[in-house]
């Protein structure tokens, strides 16, 4: 339930960034300060609590604030904030998977850049699994009026096209993984639907957490590695172009037109022409991962350096 600042490489997006070496950043500690410290109980205890408050006024959902242990340490569900009623902003929660369970290889989290890349990869998977499973859709009788049963949807911040530090999924140096999400706790009017909430939090959520946030739960290891290496290459390339006095690049073969004005995805179709840089503006750099063991180690890129530099000098001279 957070975003990231604009920046980084292709792959993510959002608003505010996070320090990935501090799994519970200061803003999150502020959000969680009213939740009881230490485990409240097990997932069975959480289910029993939800059944106990079934039919009670909505405020009784505060009884689930705090940490709940799932699967004997497989992960902890932490409910940080409970909404005031069904129509208020949704409740906030976290699934914290310890490193011994997540089991992501050290090489995927060895550097800050790789931890950002891994967190970004997991955030995309977390969001995709919630969406594909239909868990992000509000259930119940939407047309039944205020008193009809509704709610139950989970929300995960959807990544955009940039890769950057977010607060939706965090990975620390030790390998602990934290996935943050929202949940609209279900109700009929202001009466709690406890059994329904238990189906969402106790029955549906564990499978998503295992599949999205653990290495052996279904994460494509090869894809995660490629993602990390790509982000690492992009960071290296940006450093090299700065050192060379250059300002930007467009990769040969890139599809520059977007599929729509409000979309990040490239245009498709027979008439789409891939970008090809003119020989006079082409440059190449060695990257740490791409083609490291083949003759294609050097990735061709185009720089607008000369043209932009001339433009900058022209603008500067106009203020002299």
N, C-alpha and C positions, 0 to 999 in steps of 0.2 A: 504494500500500500504506500508505495513511494515511486518517484521517478528519478531522473538524473538530469544534469545540466546539459545544454547542447554542446556537443564536441565529440572527441574520440573518433573511432573509425566507423565504417559502414556497419550497421547492424542494430543499433539501439536508439533510444530517444527518451525524452521526458523532461522533468523539471529540476528537482534538487538532487545533488550527488551525495555520496556517502563515503566514509572512510572504511574500506573493506577490512582493515586490520583491527577494527573495533566492531565486533559483531553486533553489539547493542549500542549504537551511536547515541549521543547525548539527547537528540530529539526523541529517540525511541524510549530512552529511560524516562523522559518526562511523560510520555504517553502511558507508560506502564507503571507509573509511580503509585497509582491507586489499586493495582492488582496485588493480591496476597503473595508474599514471597514464599518460595519453596513449593514442592509438589502438593497439590490439593488431594491427589489420589490417582487412581488408574483410569483407563478409558471406561472400564465397567462402572467405576464410581461416577464418572461424568454422565454416563447413560442413565444411571439410577437417579442422579440429581435432576436431569431433564425430565424423567418420568414423574418425579415427585412434584415438580413445579408445573406440570401440564395443567392447563386451564386456569392458572393463577394470573394475576395482573402482570403486565409486561415487565414491570420493575423487578420482578423476582428473577429475571434472567441474570441479574447481578450475582446470583449465587454461583455462576460458573466462571466468574473472574478468577484468573490465576493459571497455574501450570498443571497439566494433567499428563501422566506418563502413559504412553501407548506402547504395547508390545514388549514390556519389560525392558525399556530403555531404547527401543527402536527409534522413537522420536518423542519430543515433548510438544504438546499443543498448549500454547500460552494465549489465553484470552485477555487482551490488554484493555479493551474498552467495549462496553455494551451500549448499544444505541438506546435512546430514551423511549422510542416506540417504532413500530414497523415502518413509518413514513419518514423517519429521521435518517441521516446518513448512516450507512451500515456499520456493524460492529467490526472491530479490528482484532486480528489474531495472527499468531506466528506458529509455524512448524519448525522446530529446531532439531536437526539431525546431527548427532555427534559424529566425529571423524571416524570412529571405529565402525560405525554403521554405514556412513556415506561412502567411505573407502575409495575416494578419488585418488589416483596415483600422485605421488609427490611432484612429478614433472608437470602436471596440469595446474599446480598451484605454487610453483617454486618462486615466482616473482610477482610483484604487484600487478604487472601487465597481464600475466596469465590468470591471476585470480579474478581480475575484472572480466577477462574473456570467458572464463568458466562460469562465473555468476551470470553473465549475459546469456550464455548458451542455456543454462538451467532455467533462467527466467522465461525464455522463449518456449522451452518445453513445458514448464509449469503452466503458462498461459494456454498453450495449445491443448494440453490434456484436459484442463478445466473446460475449455470451449468445445472440444470435440466430444466430450462426455456429456455435454448439455448441462453441466453444473452451473453455468453462468446465467441460465434462464430462470426467470421468476416463475414459480409454480403456483398452482391454486386457481381460484376463480377470479381472474382479473376483472371480469365484468360484473361480479356479484356485489359490488358496493363495499363500503368501509368495513363492514363486519364479516365479510367472507374471508376464508383462510387463504393466505398468500404469503410469499416470501421464499426463503431457503436458498437463494442464489449465492454462489461464491464469486468473488471478483479478484482478479490478478492484474496488476498494471501491465497493459500491453506494450511490449517494446516496439520502438520505431526502427528506423534504418541505421541509427548510430550505435556503436558499441561504447559504453561508458559506465562509470560506477553509478549504480542505482541503489535504492533502498528496498526494492521488491524482492530481490534475492541477494544474500550476502554469503561470501566464502572467506573464512579467515585463514591465516597462515598454517594453523594446526590442521585445517581440513574440515572444520565444522561448517555446516550449511544451514542457513536460515531462510525460509520462504515465508514471505508476508502476504497476507490476503485480507479481504473483507468478506463478511457473511451477513446477509440479511436474515436475522433470526426470525423464524416464521411465527405468525400469529393469526388469529381470527379477531379482527378489531384490536382490542387491547388484551385479549386472552392468549396466553402462551400455548403454542403447539409443540409441546415438549417431545413427543414421540417423533414428530417430523424433524425437529432439530437434531435428535439423536441419529436419525438415518443419515443426515448430511454430515455431521461432525464425527460420528463414531463408526459409521459403516462405509460411507463413500470416500471421505477424506484420506484415510490411511493408504488406500490403493494409489491415489494420485501422488501422495508424498513419496511413496516407495518408487513409483515409476518415474517421477520427475526429478527427484533430488538425491537418488542413490546410484552409485556406479553400476551395480549389478541388478538394478531394478528395471532395466530396459533402456538406459541411456546408451546411445550409439557412441561407443568409445572412439572409433575412428573419426566420426564427425566432430566430436568434442575436441579431439587433438587438432584436426584441420582448422577448426574455428580459432583455437588458441594460437596456432602458428600463423594464421592469417592476420590476426590482430597484432601479434608480435612483429610481423613483417611490416605492417602499416606504420607502427610506431618507429621502427628502424628507418623506414623510408622518409618519414617526416623529419626525423633528426638529420638525415643525410642531406635533404634538400635545403634545410636551413643552413647547414654547415657550408653548402656549396653556393649560398647566396641566392637560391631560387625560392619561389613562392608557392607554386602549385603544380599539380600534374593531372593529366587524364590518361588512363591506361589505354593502350591500343586494344581494340576490340570491345571497348565499352559501348553500351547502348545509352545514349544521353537523353532522348525523349522519354518522358514518363507516360504511364498508361492513362493518367488523368491529371488534371491540375491539382487535385487534392490527394494524390497518391505518391508513394515512394517507389513503387514497382516500375520496372522498365516497360516500355511499349513493346508489343509483340506484333508479328504479322510479316507478310512477304515484303512489304515496302520499307521495313526498318533497315537502316544502313548503320553498320558498326563503325565506330570512330577509328580513323587512321591518321596518325600524325604526319605532318610533312617532314621530310628528311632534315631540313634546316633547323628544326626545333626539337629534334629527337635527342634524348639522353638516356643513359642506362646506369643502374646501380646494383650492387650485390646485396641480396637480402639474406637474412640468417636461415630461413627455412625453405623458401620456394626454389625447387630444383637444385638443392644443395649438392646432389650427387649426379648431376647430368649437365650437359653443355648449356642447358637453358637456365643456368643459375642467374644470369643477368636479365632482369625484367625491364622491358622497354617502357618508357614513360615519356609523356610530352610536357614540356613546361612552357608557361606563358611568360617566362622571366623577362626576356628582352622587351616584349611589347608592354608588359605591365610596368617595368622599370622606366621606360620612356614616358608612359602615362603619368607615373608618380612624379617624375622630374618636371613634366609640363604643369601639373597641378601645383607643385611647390613653387615654381617660378611665377605663377599667377598671383602669389601672395607677397612677392618680394617688393 
